[in-house]
Amino acid sequence: MSSVVGAFFALVAVAVLGYLVGLGRVLRPEDEQVLSRLAFYVATPALLFATVARADLSAIFSPVLLTSLAGVVVGLAAYLGVAVLIWRRDRAQATIGALASSYVNAGNLGMPVAVYVLGDGALVAPIVLFQLLIMAPVAFAVLDGDRQGSGRRASLRTVITRPLRNPLTVASLLGLLVAAVDFELPAILMRPIDLVGAAAVPVALVAYGLSLSGARQSVRLGPGPDLALAVTLKTLVQPAVAYAVGRWALGLEGTALLGPTLLAALPTAQNIYVYAVHYRSGRRLARSAVLLSTLISIPVMTTITGLLG
């Protein structure tokens, strides 16, 4: 078994631990929210900043980024084409569905995969920045302008500055600034950041497994056609496109090809459901897409790692 496959199974083992402590009621289902918030607001930003600040910028903004974005764009375009042109879904529903079919869980799950499987946490930084600085603001602008959404319009200033209130965006931008000026922060400052960042991966994975232990309590899925399309695009089409573009268009091989393919297979991010709740549109679709894509992503990513690792 290669070191890459072994690293991936180490992640799965920690996620299984989270699942077991959930089944055994050592941790309660509501504790998943606490662990996820700890990972999202504290530990992962620390890890992301430390990783990006020490990274080679040429390695971050590489063909791997183009490969990952190709999968995102195809997923978005395919869902919108079917939902808007064929099914005639309204603007808010189509937007939530498009996000569910393409917006990857780069923060909580992508960082552990990048660090332990690919050996470079900086690979996930461009994806985080693209989703938070471009995808999310565009989606908010559409949803805020839809009268069937939250019922109130957001100002242009709110839409523009919203990503800057996200800790992952702030951590990534600060890390990029430090890397760009080639400034090495004193060890006395980096040590506590590294210490907190070290908790990001295990905490996120335990929260991930804990969320799966409560999946059996979820209510009915739906809507059927929208859900099937979103989950298929997210879990199968997006990584297939990333692989095709990387392999045949850019000529990538080895870890350079495994990286974008594996990151493209990440499940739908949980914050898509948060957006759906806020804008009162597509809540069942968003919740179900997060659940199903999370369950399906495990065998899909395992297969990808075994074939390309």
KAKA-V385538 format. One record per helix or strand of 3 or more residues. SS is the DSSP state (~ for helix, > for strand). FROM is the first residue (numbers start at 0). LEN is the number of residues. If there is no record, write none. Layout:
BEGIN
ss=SS from=FROM len=LEN
ss=SS from=FROM len=LEN
END
This chain:
BEGIN
ss=~ from=2 len=21
ss=~ from=30 len=23
ss=~ from=56 len=4
ss=~ from=62 len=24
ss=~ from=90 len=10
ss=~ from=105 len=12
ss=~ from=120 len=24
ss=~ from=155 len=10
ss=~ from=166 len=14
ss=~ from=186 len=11
ss=~ from=198 len=15
ss=~ from=214 len=3
ss=~ from=223 len=26
ss=~ from=254 len=10
ss=~ from=270 len=9
ss=~ from=282 len=26
END
